[in-house]
Amino acid sequence: MVSLDRVADIIRTELGDAEVQVRDLTGGGDHLEALVVSPKFDGLSLVQQHQLVYGALRSELASEAIHALALKTYTPEKWAAASQVS
């Protein structure tokens, strides 16, 4: 098991200027959901965005410290637009 703060830190380190929120979906610490907002996602497909995040967490996923990871990824512009709708 890896802490939620550690997961967020790893993503921030890899993606640089990113806003990251991580939550535990089941209470067991290995089924997580991450919301990631990063300018690095600009011009990338959703699959490419997710690949960047999965790449950052490859060690944690390979060791099964993270068993499942649900992702919500946005560019800052799309996040601003989505936030206005809510």
C-alpha positions as CSV (number, residue, x, y, z in Angstrom):
1,M,0.0,0.0,0.0
2,V,1.2,3.5,-0.8
3,S,-0.1,6.7,0.8
4,L,-2.4,9.0,-1.1
5,D,0.0,11.9,-0.6
6,R,2.8,9.8,-2.0
7,V,0.8,9.0,-5.1
8,A,0.0,12.7,-5.6
9,D,3.7,13.6,-5.1
10,I,4.8,11.1,-7.7
11,I,2.4,12.4,-10.3
12,R,3.4,16.0,-9.5
13,T,7.1,15.2,-9.8
14,E,6.6,13.5,-13.2
15,L,4.1,16.1,-14.7
16,G,5.6,19.2,-13.1
17,D,2.9,21.9,-12.9
18,A,0.0,19.7,-12.1
19,E,-3.0,19.9,-9.7
20,V,-3.5,16.4,-8.3
21,Q,-6.2,15.0,-6.0
22,V,-6.1,11.3,-5.0
23,R,-8.8,9.4,-3.1
24,D,-9.2,5.9,-1.9
25,L,-12.2,4.2,-3.5
26,T,-12.6,1.2,-1.2
27,G,-10.8,2.0,2.1
28,G,-8.2,-0.7,1.4
29,G,-5.6,1.8,0.0
30,D,-5.0,0.0,-3.3
31,H,-8.0,1.0,-5.4
32,L,-7.5,4.7,-6.1
33,E,-9.0,7.5,-8.1
34,A,-6.8,10.4,-9.3
35,L,-7.9,13.8,-10.7
36,V,-5.1,15.3,-12.5
37,V,-5.1,18.8,-14.2
38,S,-1.9,19.5,-16.2
39,P,-0.8,21.8,-19.0
40,K,1.3,18.8,-20.2
41,F,-2.0,17.2,-21.4
42,D,-2.5,20.0,-24.0
43,G,-2.8,18.4,-27.5
44,L,-2.8,14.8,-26.2
45,S,-5.6,12.3,-26.5
46,L,-7.3,11.0,-23.4
47,V,-5.3,7.7,-23.8
48,Q,-2.0,9.6,-24.0
49,Q,-2.9,11.7,-20.9
50,H,-3.6,8.5,-19.0
51,Q,-0.4,6.9,-20.3
52,L,1.6,9.8,-18.8
53,V,0.0,9.3,-15.4
54,Y,0.3,5.5,-15.5
55,G,4.0,5.9,-16.6
56,A,4.6,8.1,-13.5
57,L,3.2,5.3,-11.3
58,R,4.7,2.3,-13.1
59,S,6.6,1.1,-10.0
60,E,3.6,1.3,-7.7
61,L,1.4,-0.4,-10.3
62,A,4.0,-3.2,-11.0
63,S,4.5,-3.9,-7.3
64,E,0.7,-3.9,-6.9
65,A,0.9,-1.2,-4.2
66,I,-1.8,0.2,-6.4
67,H,-4.1,-2.5,-7.7
68,A,-6.5,-0.3,-9.6
69,L,-6.4,3.3,-10.6
70,A,-9.2,5.3,-12.1
71,L,-8.2,8.5,-13.8
72,K,-9.8,11.8,-14.6
73,T,-7.5,14.0,-16.6
74,Y,-7.9,17.5,-17.8
75,T,-6.0,20.4,-19.3
76,P,-6.3,23.6,-17.3
77,E,-8.7,25.0,-19.9
78,K,-11.0,21.9,-19.9
79,W,-10.9,21.8,-16.1
80,A,-12.0,25.5,-15.9
81,A,-14.8,24.7,-18.3
82,A,-15.9,21.6,-16.4
83,S,-15.8,23.4,-13.1
84,Q,-18.1,26.1,-14.4
85,V,-20.7,23.5,-15.4
86,S,-20.8,21.9,-11.9
